Amino acid sequence: MELNKEMTAQESLTLIAETINNSRKDVIRRSGRYYIIWGALLTFFSLLIYLLWKTSGNAAWNNLWFAMPLIGFPLSRMLKAKDGAGQEKNIVTSTVGGIWTSFCVFACSVAVFCLVYGLLTNNAIGNIVVGASLTAMIVLLFGLAETVTGVALKNWVIKIAGFVTGIGGIIVYYVTGTNKEQMLIFTFAGIVLMATGLIVKRQN
Amino acid sequence: MFPKLDPLLHSELRLAVMSILADIQSADFTFLKKQTGATAGNLSVQLDKLASAGYITIEKGFKGKMPCTTCTITPPGMEAFQGYVEALKDYLPL
């Protein structure tokens, strides 16, 4: 693209379509790695909390969830800075980014409320987590966010994964009861998120 | 009678740049260079032409310690791009 040549109308339209398409794919593909990072963190933390809860019998290990954003956000920032370019956003990445930011705000707000309420009423965090069905709420929100992401990316696999995680998570939660096994629902959700990242990177 | 095509946009590299910016609003120089496959010198000249016409703004800054040039499409630039696409349709037997 060096000669700045004159083009026919057809060539112009083709150039516009191809340029937009290529740039759009590139921007979406780059967003894929953020799903992989957050999916890996979710898998790691859920397994860690599950193991600690199982060995100690103490549900207070759930407080470790608050460490996840403390690691995740700086890590995402570092990746963005390392990339140099990469601030580009199009309508798809903005929409999907908005969906997951909303999920994060909802999930963190509910979790913080449970923690503060637990401290004020002298309840162990585990009782609050159980009493408020926090896992069920968050996994449902997660499933919804994942499904809407599938709609935005026009990908059936992601849509179905969202339904399976959200609805399946609720079912597993009520079947397994309110014990530590509920953490494995988040392990599954983390794997789904990593798979979403790989699909996003591959399909674009 | 066919409408006149904007001569500033009816050029391969400038049109490619405007197409990208019409979609993502703003992008840095490195991204535009990669997407268009143009040389830094040529891209720089064409960006200056678009900026002189008021179609884009160019901001020079730093990302960490690295210099960074960010190009953003302006409302007149978006209007010109949309007008150009509309005008193109008259040239084609759609």
Chai-1 contact restraints between the chains, C-beta under 6 A:
chainA,res_idxA,chainB,res_idxB,connection_type,confidence,min_distance_angstrom,max_distance_angstrom,comment,restraint_id
A,M1,B,E12,contact,1.0,0.0,6.0,A-B,restraint_1
A,M1,B,L13,contact,1.0,0.0,6.0,A-B,restraint_2
A,M1,B,T36,contact,1.0,0.0,6.0,A-B,restraint_3
A,M1,B,G37,contact,1.0,0.0,6.0,A-B,restraint_4
A,M1,B,A38,contact,1.0,0.0,6.0,A-B,restraint_5
A,E2,B,N42,contact,1.0,0.0,6.0,A-B,restraint_6
A,N4,B,S11,contact,1.0,0.0,6.0,A-B,restraint_7
A,N4,B,E12,contact,1.0,0.0,6.0,A-B,restraint_8
A,N4,B,L13,contact,1.0,0.0,6.0,A-B,restraint_9
A,K5,B,E12,contact,1.0,0.0,6.0,A-B,restraint_10
A,A9,B,L88,contact,1.0,0.0,6.0,A-B,restraint_11
A,A9,B,Y91,contact,1.0,0.0,6.0,A-B,restraint_12
A,A9,B,L92,contact,1.0,0.0,6.0,A-B,restraint_13
A,S12,B,L88,contact,1.0,0.0,6.0,A-B,restraint_14
A,L13,B,L88,contact,1.0,0.0,6.0,A-B,restraint_15
A,L15,B,L15,contact,1.0,0.0,6.0,A-B,restraint_16
A,I16,B,S19,contact,1.0,0.0,6.0,A-B,restraint_17
A,T19,B,A16,contact,1.0,0.0,6.0,A-B,restraint_18
A,T19,B,S19,contact,1.0,0.0,6.0,A-B,restraint_19
A,T19,B,I20,contact,1.0,0.0,6.0,A-B,restraint_20
A,I20,B,S19,contact,1.0,0.0,6.0,A-B,restraint_21
A,I20,B,D23,contact,1.0,0.0,6.0,A-B,restraint_22
A,S23,B,I20,contact,1.0,0.0,6.0,A-B,restraint_23
A,S23,B,Q35,contact,1.0,0.0,6.0,A-B,restraint_24
A,A81,B,G64,contact,1.0,0.0,6.0,A-B,restraint_25
A,A85,B,D28,contact,1.0,0.0,6.0,A-B,restraint_26
A,A85,B,T30,contact,1.0,0.0,6.0,A-B,restraint_27
A,A85,B,F31,contact,1.0,0.0,6.0,A-B,restraint_28
A,E88,B,I24,contact,1.0,0.0,6.0,A-B,restraint_29
A,E88,B,A27,contact,1.0,0.0,6.0,A-B,restraint_30
A,E88,B,F31,contact,1.0,0.0,6.0,A-B,restraint_31
A,N90,B,D23,contact,1.0,0.0,6.0,A-B,restraint_32
A,N90,B,I24,contact,1.0,0.0,6.0,A-B,restraint_33
